[in-house]
């Protein structure tokens, strides 16, 4: 068996891969491999020729190498099955909170786990696979009951997409798998945009129950993978502050924060979003679930800045869950200004003792930046603001401590005097 092709780091480079990060960039290697290796398995070595791991290669991307194993490994059916089974087992508890013997096996074994040991929770809605955090770079899988929604974001996983579907079907046994290969990040890998189902049949929109509410989901044609599962834990967390309160849900999307607030006993709930289809879905969801909430199409910045609302009653609870303002590192400065502006306007419209739940979903914006923005907004609003909750993405979106990009969702629930 011939040895796998290999990349070698530049002599004077100080890449993050030496500190445990799974990525190597094009400007960190002595020479790129020919394009024929794009999407293939490649080893990487440091300047002293020490083995750093096995990864996937793409000369068309700035990230030319993504490690999936610290050992020599093949990205074949056996590896995919083992990695997917371990990812599922972690979500099934791993059986994670207790630290039993099964946990150790999941963490340390490179072998597939008998599926009968970790049965898939029926009806669950959650993330099953989160890319590098689950040793499957460029593969994201969300579960919505009997349907899986898959995003493939790297050339190597694209080459193995049929195999990925086969292994997921074997391990999880879903009724359908939808490949949502339309994320803009695919362009960075030189991949085409397309959407299809494994069966070849169209997936019809339907009601899906998530955390006690029914949502009309279009998993094949809606945003992202159909629903923002990463905020599920935040919906009831914020709702506990909403009983008897006036609640403004800004950037409401399909309305989950608003629905939870209304069911918790809010006296008034208003959801705002600039997308007409999102507002239509939110209204439909509210009617279906029998909760009282109003929704309006609006640019949140313009709506909060509208001088004609200066005399309106203040809000008791405001939720800010905007899309990522910083989609690249170069956009961070502008994004910080945007986050400060929106938080300042929200604090100015918040009643004394009111609660602000504010979030960012950009991995380029770390906790220090968000906290700094919030502090500047509080100072400009002349409000004393105290933290009530520190917010992060849920455990089914695991964070690698050596990879800051795996953590992208963070936020604060604060109270303003």
N, C-alpha and C positions, 0 to 999 in steps of 0.2 A: 504494500500500500504506500503510495507516494505521500510525502509530507505535505501538509496544508500550506498554501502560500502564506507569506508573513509580511507584516508591516514592521518598520523599525522607527522608533522615535528619534528626533533630531538630537544631536549631542548636547546642545545648549537649551533645549526646550524644558519648560517646567509645567507639563500638562497635568491637569487634575486627575488623570487616570492613575498617576502614581500615588494619589491620596485616596484611591478607592472609587473615584467616579467612573461610570461605565462607558464614557464617550472619549473618542479621540478625534480631533479636528484636522482638517487637511493641512493646515500650516504647522502642525506638530510632528509630522512624519518626514523622514528623509526623502522618500519618493512614493508617489502613488502607484498603485498597481494598474495594469491595463483594464479598460472598461469591460473586458470579458469576465472579470471577477465581480462585477456589480451584482449584488444580491446573493453572493456566495459566502461560505464560511471561511474566515481568515483568522490567523493567529496574529498576535501583536507582541513585540518584544521591546524592552527598554534599550537605552544606549549601550548598556553592558551586555546585551543579548540575552537578558533574563526574560523568561516567559511570563507574560502578563495575563493571558487568558485567550479564550476563543470568542470570536464575535462575528458580526455580519458587516459586509463591506459595501460601500456605494461611492464611487468616484464622483457621481453627479451631485452629491450632498456635501455641505460644509462639514457635517458630522460624518466622516468617512468610515468610522468603525464604532460599533456598539457591542459591548461585551455581553454575552449571555451566560458564560460559564468561566470560572477560574481554572477549569481543567480542560483537557483536550476533549472535544465533544463534537458530535454531528447534529445538525438541525434536521432530524428526520422524524418519522412517526413516533418512534419510541421516546425520543426527547420531548416532543410536543405533548404526548400523552402524559408523561411524568410531570411536566411543568404545569399543565392544565389541571391535572388531578390535585397537585399540591396547592395550586391557587384556589380551587374549589374547597379543599379541605380547610384552608385558612378561613374562608368565609363561613364555613359551617361551624366555626368556633375554634377550629384548628387543633383540638377543640379548645381553643385558644385562650380563654380567660383563666382556665384552671391550671394549665401547666402540667397536664398528665403525660403519660408516656407517648400518647399519640402525637402530642405537640412536638416532641423531640424528633419523632420519626419524620414528621412533615418538614421540619426545619432542616434536617441533616441528610435525609435520603435523596439520592438521585434516581431512585427506581420508581416506576409507577405504583400507585397505591390502589389496592383492590377497591373498585367503586362501591361495593357493598358496605365497606367500612365507613364511608362518608356519603350517605345518600343525599341527593339534591333536595333541598327544601322545596316542596311544591308551592306554586303561587308566589314565590319570592320575587321581589324587585330589588336589584342590587347590581353592583359591578362585580363581575366574576374574574376578570383579568385586567391588570393595569400595567401593561407594557414592561419596562425595565424593572419595576417593583416586583414583578412576578417572573422575572427571567425570560421574558418574551418580548424583546424590544420591537415596538411598532405594532403590537397587537392589543386592542382594547375590546373587551366583551362585556356587554350589559345584559342582564337577565330581566325579562318582563314576563313572569310566569312561565308559560310553555314556549315563549319566543326568545331567541337570542338575537341581539343586534351587535354586529361585529364591525369594527373599524380597523382597517389595515393601513399602516402609515409608513412602512419601510419596504424597500425593493425585495429584500429577502423573504419577508412574509407574503408579499404579493406573488412571488414565484411559487410559494407553497400554499396559496390560498385554498385550493381544492383540498389539499391534505389537512389544513386547519379546519375546514368545514367538516371533513370526515371524522377527525378526532373529536371535535366538539360534539358531533352527533352521537358518537359512541359513548363518550364520557357522561354528557349531560342529558342526552336523549330528549332534546326539545322537539316540539311539533314543527318548528320552522326556524331557519337561520336567515337573517337579513344582513347582507353585506352593504353597509353604508360607507362606501369608498368614495365619499364626496367631500371630505374635509380638506380645506385649503393647504394644510401641512403636507399633503401628498405631492403638491407641486415642487416642494423643496427636494423631494426624492426623484423627481422626474416621472411621476406616476400619473396616469390618466384618472379622470373623475367618472365614476359610474356607481350605480346602485342596482342590486339584484337580490333575489332570494335564492336559497340553495335549491329549492324545489322548482324554480322557474315560474311559479304562480305568484300573482300579485297578493300582497298582504293587505287586507282590507282594514281601514281604521275601525277601532272598536273601543268599548269601555274597559279600562283596566283599573283594578282596585289597588291603591297604594296608600298604606297607613290610614285606613279607614275612610278614604275618599275614592270616588270613581272619577277617572279622568278619561276624556276622549282623546286617544292617542293615535297618531299617524306615524308609526315607527318607520315606515318606508319613505315617507315624504316630509316629515316634520323636521324641526331643528335638531342638530347634533344626532344623538341616538334616540330622540323622541321625548325625553324627559330628563330634567336635571337631577339625577339621583344623588349627586354629591351634597345637596342641600337638605336632604330628607330629615336629618337630625335637628336642623335649625328650625324647621317649621313648628314643631311642638314647643321647642325651647322658647321661641319668641312669643308663641300664643299664650304662654302662662302670664305674660305681662299685659294681656289685652282685654281681660274681663272688665266690662263697664267703661271702656276707653274708645276714643276716636282714633282710628288707625289708618295711616297712609302707607300703602304698599307700592313703592316706586320701582320701576323696571319689573313689573309683576309677572311677565310671561304668561303662563297658563293659570296663574292665580293661586298656587298652593299656600303661600304665606297668608293671603287674604282669606282663603277658605278656612284655614286653621284658626285664624283670628276671629272670624265670624262665629264659628262653632264654639269657641272659648267664651263667647259672651260679649264681644265688642259691640258698642252701641251704634257705631258707624264704621264702615270699611270702604275705602276707595282705592282701587288699583289702577296704576298708570303704566302704559307701555306704548312705544312708538309704532309697534307692529300691529296692524289691524287684525291679522289672523290670530295673533296671540290674545288680543282682547276678545275676539269672537269666541275663542276656545275657553277663556276664563269665564265669560258669561254663561256659556253652555255648561261648564263644570259646576258653577254656582247653582244654576237651576236644577241640574241633575241631583245634586247633593242636598237641596233644600235649605241652603244657607243664604242669608241676606248680605250681599256685597255688590257694590257698584263698580263699574270699570269704564275707563275712558281712554281713547287714543290720544297720546300727548307726548311731546318731547319733554322729558322730566326737567332738564335744565331750564327751558323756556317757561314751563309751568310754575316752577318755584320762583323764577325771577319776575313773574308777571306782577307789575305794580298794582294792577286792579284787584289783586288778592290780599293786599296789605292789611285790609280790615277784616279778613276772614278769621274765624275762630282758630286758635292754635291746635295742633295735633298732639295727642297724648303719646302715641307710638308712631315712629316713622321707620320704615324698612328700606334700606338702600342696597339693592343687589344688582348692580349694573353689569353689563358685559365687560370683557377685558379691555380696558383702555390702552394697556401696554402690551401690544401683540409682538413687540420686538424690543430689544434692549435700547435701540436708538429712539424708541418712542416713549421711554420712561419719563423723561423730564416733562413732556407735555401731559402724560397721563397723571403725574403727581399734581399738576395744576388742576386738572379736571377733577380728580378725587377730592382735592381740598375745596374747590368751588362747590361741589355737590354736597359735601358734608357741612360746609359753612351755611349754605342755604337751608339745609335741613335743620340745623341747630337754631337758626333764626325763626323757623316755623314750629318749633317744639315748645310745648307748654312747660312751665316750671315743674320740675320733678318728672318730666317726660322721659321716655326711653327711646334711644336711637339704636337700631341694629344695622351695622354697616359692614359691608363685605367687599373683598376684591378676589377675582378669580384669575389673576395674572401671576405666573410664576416669576416674572421679572420684578415684581413688587414684593419685597420681603417684609417681614413683620415690622422691622425698624422703620421702613418707609411709610407703611400704613399708620403706624402709631404717631410718627412725626407729622403726617398730614392731618390726623385727627387732633393732635395737640395744637397745630397752627390754626385750624378751623375753630377750635374752642376758644383760643386766645382772641381771635378776630371777632368772634361772636360775643365775647365777654361773658362766657358761661363757665362755671365750674363743673367739670365733667368727671364722673367716677366710673371706673370699669366694674360692670356686674358679671360679665361672662367673657371668657376668651374662647374664640371659635376657630375650628379647624375642619378640614375635610374628614369624613368618617373613616373607620378602619377598613372598609371594603375598597378604599382608595389609598392603599398603604404608601407610606413615605419612606424612602431610603435616606438614611442620615448622611450618606456620602453623595447624594444627588439632590441638590436643591430644586431642580426642575420637577421632581416627583411631587413636591408640595406646591400647590398653586392656589388653594382656597384657604383664606384666613379672614378673620373678622373680629369685631368687638360688639358686645351689647353694653351700652353705657347709659348712665342716667345724668341728666343735666339739671342743675339747680336753677 
